Amino acid sequence: MPNPPAAPLPDLVRRWQRGWGTARSLPEPAEADGALRVRFGFAHRHYEYILLDADGAPDTIAAAAERVLASEHTDWLTVPTAAPDKTALLLEEAGLAVDPGTETLMTADLDEHPSLDPPRPYRVTVGRARAVIRVRVSTAQGEEAATGVMGISADDAVADSITTEPDHRRRGLGAAVMSALAGHARRAGAVHGLLVASPQGRHLYTSLGWTPRATVLIARTPPGKPRAPGPGPAPSWAP
């Protein structure tokens, strides 16, 4: 049976952000000028702007970059795109520095997700608090070997922070974490999986049946660049 057509990218980005925000207990984003603004409040990441449709509305790239450059904080600009080379050039022309390692927005049908157990003597424990599922893989002595989180939003489940400790890599533990998350998300009513994969994680997710949907670029103010003048009238950031 052929795969159903993918949802439009702006829809996927919104859905990913909702589940990701749930997984990380982030405040609701504000929205204006084709971007979601998420508050982290960290010194190295105060606001993160996420463009919804950089390919269809490329003017939003310059507008968001202007706000990042004018900020008194260190803000991030995250840009999902099907044209990464062109988009990276637009970001650089707008004055931002683009991170060299691109990430990937991916989706999966959770009903088709494989179910893989870790090798012995590792064991999997799962906890759930409201809409957040947490998986921990540990050794027989209780040492933490791998962890992961999923945030549930409607019938979507967004995987985040999938980590395997260095001494326990290449033993299938990442696949076991994803299998446990997907299984419990299905039981919680989720149908669709979404995530943003690091360059290191993409191979794992591809092997489990996840499909790439867009490249994700992250850009920031270049180190040492002076703050730019303000971008003019502030947008109406709707909650």
N, C-alpha and C positions, 0 to 999 in steps of 0.2 A: 504494500500500500504506500503511495507517495506521501511524503511529509506534507502537512498543511502549510500554506504560505505563512511566512513569519509576519508578526505584527509590525506595523510601522515603527521605525526607530524611536521617535519621540514617545510612543506608548511604552516601548520596552524600557526606555530610560526612566520614565516616571515609575513604572512598576518595580524596577530594580531599586531605585532610590527608596521607595516606601519600605520594602523588605529589608534593605541594608540599614536604613535608619532604625527599624525595629530591632535588628540584630545588635546594633551598637547603642541602643537607648539614646538616640539623638533627638533633639527637638524637631518639631514639624518644620519643614522648609518654608521659606517665603519664595514668592515667584514674581518676576517682572522681566520684561525685555527678553523673553525667550530663554530665561535661565532660572534654575532653582538655586537658592542661596541657603546653605546649611551652616549653622553655627557650631563650631567645635570649641572655640574659646582658648585654644592653646597658643603659646607664643609662636610656635613654628607653623601653625595652621589655625588661624582665627576663623575666617569664613572660607568655605569651599563653594565656588560657583560651578554648577553643572549645566552645560548647554544642552538644550533639548533637541535642537535640529540645526546643527552647524552646517550640514550639507545643504539643506533646503533654504536656510536663511543665513548665509555667510556673514552678513553685516552684524549679526549678533556677536561674532568673534571679536571684532574691533571694539564694540561697545563694552563687552565684559572685560576685555584686556585693559581698557581705559580705567575701569573701576578698580581692578587689581593694582594697577600701577599707581593710582592715586590714594590707595588705602594707607592708613598709618600703621596697619598691622601687616603681618605676613599672610596673604591670602593665596588660595590655590584656584586654578581654573581647570576643570575637568571637561574634556571634549570627546564624546563618542562620535565616530565618523567612519564612513565607508571610503573616504579618500584621504588617508593619513598624510601622504606627502604634501598634497595641496594644502591641507589644513595646518600642518606644521609650519609651512611657509607663511601662511597668513598670521599665525600666532607670532612668529619671529618678526615679521614685518610690523606687527602691532607693538613690539618692544618686549615681549616675554621670552623667557628661556624655557625650552621644551625639554622635559626629562628624556634621556636617551632610551630608556627601556619602556616600550609601549605595553599596554595591557589589553585585554580582550574581553568584550561583553559576550557572554555565552548563554545559551538556553538549553533546556532538556525537558523531555516528557518524563515525569517522575514515574509513571506506570511502567516505563520501559527501562528504568535505571537498574543496573545489575546489583545483586546483593552478594557482597563479598565479606567473608569473615577474616580477621587477622590470624596469622599463624600462632600456634601455641608457643609459649604460655601466655601470650598477650590476652587481655580481656577488655571488653567494651562496656562502658557504663553510659547511660543516657539520662539526662534530666530535662525537665521542661518547666518553665516559669511563664505562664500566660502564653504569649505568642513567640517565645524564644526557646529553641531546642539546643541543648549543649551536649556534645559527645566527647568522651574522654577515653583514650586507649592507654592502658597502663600495663606494666610488667607484673609478674607474679609477686614481686616485692612491693608493689604499689607505686613504683616510680612512673611519673607521667611521661608517655612516649609520643602521643599525638593528640590533638584537640581540634575541634571545629564547632561552628555555630551556624544555625539557620534562623532567619526571621520570617515568620508567617504573616502574609498580608493578603486577605481574601483567599483566592485559590492559588496564590504564588508562594514560593518558598525561595528565599535568597540565601545562598551559602556565603560565609564570610570567615576570615581568620582561620583558614585551614592550615595547620602547622604540624610538622613532624620534627621532633628533636634530632639534632645532628647524629647522635649515636644510634638512632633507630631508623634511619632512612634506608630506602631500597628494600623494604620488607613488606610492602603492600599495606602499610598502616594508613596512608592517605586515602587509599581506595576504601579501606574498612570504615574510616570516619565518614566519607561521603555516602557509603552504602547505608550506614546507620542513620545519618541525617535524612536521607531521601526516604527511607522506610518509615521513619516516625513522622515526617512531614506528610506523607501519603495518608497515614492513619489520622492525622489532624485535619485532613480535607484538602490538602494542597495537590494540585495537578501539574503545575508548571514550575520548573526550576530555573533560576537566573543566578548569575554570578559575574563578577569581573575578575578575570584570571591574571595573575602575574605571569611574566615570561617563563618562570620556572614551573608554574602550576598548570600551564595550558596543556602540556603533554598528558598529564594525569587526567584532566577532565575530558580531553578528546578520547582517551582510551576507554572512558566510561560512557561514551555516547553523547557528550555535550557538543553543541554546534556553535561555532563562532558566528556572531551577528555583526560586530563592529569592532574596529580598533579604538582604544581609549587612550587619548593623549592627556598628559598632565603638564601644565605650564605654571610658571611662577615669575615673580620679579627677579631679574638677574641679580646676583650678589653685588652689592656695592652701588647699585643704581639708585640715584636720588629719587625721592618721591615726586611723581608727576603732579601737575596742577589738577584740581578737581574736575570731574567729568561733566560739570554743568548741573542742570536740575536733577535732583534725585528721583529715581523711579519710584512708583508706588508699589512697594514690596507687599503683595497680598499674602496673608498667612495661609 
